Amino acid sequence: MSKEFTLEKFSQNPFYQEVNRRLVALANLRPGLRVVDLGAGTGAVTRLLVAAMANGQGAEVIAVEPSEPAIEVARRSLENFGDAVVRFVQGGAERFSQLVRMPVDAVFFCNAIHLVKEKAAVVQEAYRSLRQGGTFSFNTSFFQGAEPPESLQFYRRWMMKALRNLREQYDLSPDKAQRALARQPLSREEYIALLESNGFHVCENQVVPVPMTLKGFEDISEYSLFIEGAMPGVPLEPASEALKFGARGAFEELGLETSPRNWLLVVASKE
Ligand SMILES: C[S@@+](CC[C@H](N)C(=O)[O-])C[C@H]1O[C@@H](n2cnc3c(N)ncnc32)[C@H](O)[C@@H]1O
């Protein structure tokens, strides 16, 4: 069977579960709510949301996700998990209000908002679908400031080693034109301004430093969207192998046990 390149392996890392759990806790969910999980992927956050609403009569999680293979993995992993009803809907966050029964109590968009070009459309859709007082929560580790200064040497070394390995072992290199087109991520301040200009009140915004292990970097190097971002135009298998090789080499040369990365956590309420 060919490799799936999903986020499932990475999403089992304790540091990743912790940062997602922290966001869910900040949103103060009660049992019995109706919650939307945008970009649900293989269900890492969906499982946390179901657990947060345990024993709640009428609790419902609507997992919205564009990738059919990811939905299939999530569906399998959520069978017989917890009490809430989980519904899966295939679609993007930019127009999700057409796909769910409104109003909902909370909307989550975890580790995915940076992937979306039309961020204002997502924020407006969240506002439209929420009841008064409902919350929109997201987290991301791809924003301006995600890479603390003390981690920059590692990132440079990682990419240098990965690119060299790709060239020497596979005679491949990323597509320079696509790399140049990569969008500049938003800053924390830009995310807050986007929410406030669309009627939200920002209740929580935290930058959480996360010590990432070598296993974390190896596992993210097996995820298709990460590989395509780091090595555009390169087939997934060799790109993944080169990224893992580079991460191992950089950790070893720099004598690291972990390398820090910042996560931005935001909770905003509909006023
Ligand atoms: C890194 S995964 C995050 C999965 C899960 N939310 C988590 O936190 O572990 C990003 C997910 O966003 C999805 N995605 C990409 N573009 C999207 C869009 N426009 N709308 C909704 N989801 C999107 C991808 O298919 C992928 O499953």
The ligand as an ORCA input file, in Angstrom:
! r2SCAN-3c Opt
* xyz 0 1
  C      -2.479     20.541      9.562
  S      -4.055     19.882      9.237
  C      -4.877     20.164     10.782
  C      -5.848     19.093     11.150
  C      -6.526     19.281     12.513
  N      -7.383     20.436     12.541
  C      -5.474     19.430     13.596
  O      -5.369     20.504     14.189
  O      -4.756     18.468     13.853
  C      -4.767     21.079      8.159
  C      -6.097     20.637      7.577
  O      -6.718     21.765      6.935
  C      -7.365     21.290      5.783
  N      -7.605     22.419      4.867
  C      -6.812     22.898      3.876
  N      -7.408     23.911      3.254
  C      -8.603     24.094      3.860
  C      -9.697     24.979      3.663
  N      -9.670     25.906      2.705
  N     -10.772     24.864      4.455
  C     -10.807     23.930      5.442
  N      -9.804     23.071      5.675
  C      -8.724     23.153      4.891
  C      -6.410     20.247      5.229
  O      -7.049     19.353      4.324
  C      -5.951     19.575      6.509
  O      -6.756     18.473      6.841
*
